[in-house]
Amino acid sequence: MKASKVKLANLPTPISKATRFSAELGAEVYIKRDDFTGIEISGNKVRKLEYVFKQVLEQGYKSVITTGGLQSNHCRATTAVATKLGLKTTLLLRKTEDPVVEGNFFLDKLFGAEIIFCTPDEYRQSRNQIMNKIALEKQNNGEKCFVVPEGASFGIGSMGYFNAMEEILDQEKEMGIVFDTIVSATGSGGTYSGLYLANKYFNLNKTIIGFSVCDDSHYFKNHINNINKEAIDYLDKEIDLTTDDIHINDKYSGIGYAISRPEELEFIEYFARLEAIVLDPVYTGKAMYGLYNEIKAGTFDNAGNILFIHTGGLFGLFPKQSQFEY
Ligand SMILES: *Cc1c(COP(=O)(O)O)cnc(C)c1O
C-alpha cells in the first residue's frame, strides 16, 4: 500500500467467537470488535479517518467538512478526530422533522462542531456541491477546508479496511484459524471496498458479504466499484476490478435507513441476552439479523468460519430506547 496513516484507533481490535450464537445456529461465527476502536471515535469510520487525516495534516488543512444523517456515526467520529488534532469541523446534516439533541448529534455538539442543516432532497441531490461551496467560502477567508465525503467512502478512506484485512491476516496466524467468509453492514461502501481490495491484492479467496442497510445491491455494486477505481491509486499492484464478485445482500435493509422494524429490535435484545454484545439499530443490528436468517435458511452452509465485523454504532441505539418496551 502506498498510503500511510495517523495512529488514532486502538488496534488491533479483538476477535472472539460468539459461542452461544454459533451453537444455536450450528455455525462458526466470530466477531471482530471494531466497536472497540475507541470511545469517542468508536466504530469503523476511524480506520478510514486514520488515512484521510494523514492527508489533511500533510496538506496543511485547518478544518474539515463532512456530511451524514442526524445520528451519523461518521460525523461524530470525524468531529472527535478533528478536535483531537486541533482542527475545526463543520457538519452538513440531513434534517429530520425535529432534531433532538441526543446520541451522536449530542456528541457532535459536545465536541464543538459547527452544524449546518440541509433538507433530505438537498442531501440526496447536492450534498457534495453544498460542501464544496462551504469549503470554498472558508478557503476565501483563509481557512483551508478539506471535504470528506459521506462515510469517508472514497479512495483514500478505503485503505482503512484494506489495512483491517492485513490485521485480520495477522490474527488468523496467531489464532491458528482461517476466516472463509467475512460479513459486515454496508452503508456507504468504503468498508466493503477496503476488504474487497485486500482480498484480491493478497489472493485470499475469502467470500466477503455486505448486508445493505439502505440501497439495493445493484446500486452498491456500482458505487463500490467506483470507490475501488479511486482506491487502486494507493496500491502498488494491478488489480482486476469487476462488479461480478461484489456480494451485497439487500434483503435486510427493512423499511428504510435508520428506521427499525419490531423484529430487528427484538433481535438486538435476543443477541444482547445471548452474547452480552450490543448491536446498533441502524447497521450492525440489521446485518447480524440478516446473517442469522441466512444461516437459518441454509445459504451459509458452505461459509466455513464466519467473521462478522462489529462496525460500532452504539450511540445510535440510545435515541431508539423508547422503542424498546421496558
Ligand atoms: C458507517 C457504518 C457502517 C457502514 O460502513 P460503510 O463503510 O459506510 O459501508 C456500518 N456500521 C456502522 C456502525 C457505521 O457507522
The ligand as an SDF file (V2000), in Angstrom:
LIG
                    3D

 15 15  0  0  0  0  0  0  0  0999 V2000
  -20.9150    3.7140    8.5720 C   0  0  0  0  0  0  0  0  0  0  0  0
  -21.2100    2.4820    9.3180 C   0  0  0  0  0  0  0  0  0  0  0  0
  -21.2920    1.2370    8.6550 C   0  0  0  0  0  0  0  0  0  0  0  0
  -21.1810    1.0860    7.1720 C   0  0  0  0  0  0  0  0  0  0  0  0
  -19.8830    1.2340    6.6950 O   0  0  0  0  0  0  0  0  0  0  0  0
  -19.6700    1.8000    5.2070 P   0  0  0  0  0  0  0  0  0  0  0  0
  -18.2240    1.8240    5.0410 O   0  0  0  0  0  0  0  0  0  0  0  0
  -20.2990    3.1750    5.2290 O   0  0  0  0  0  0  0  0  0  0  0  0
  -20.3860    0.9170    4.2660 O   0  0  0  0  0  0  0  0  0  0  0  0
  -21.5240    0.1070    9.4090 C   0  0  0  0  0  0  0  0  0  0  0  0
  -21.7080    0.1910   10.7440 N   0  0  0  0  0  0  0  0  0  0  0  0
  -21.6630    1.3520   11.4060 C   0  0  0  0  0  0  0  0  0  0  0  0
  -21.9150    1.3480   12.8610 C   0  0  0  0  0  0  0  0  0  0  0  0
  -21.4100    2.5440   10.7230 C   0  0  0  0  0  0  0  0  0  0  0  0
  -21.3820    3.7010   11.3880 O   0  0  0  0  0  0  0  0  0  0  0  0
  1  2  1  0
  2  3  1  0
  2 14  2  0
  3  4  1  0
  3 10  2  0
  4  5  1  0
  5  6  1  0
  6  7  2  0
  6  8  1  0
  6  9  1  0
 10 11  1  0
 11 12  2  0
 12 13  1  0
 12 14  1  0
 14 15  1  0
M  END
$$$$
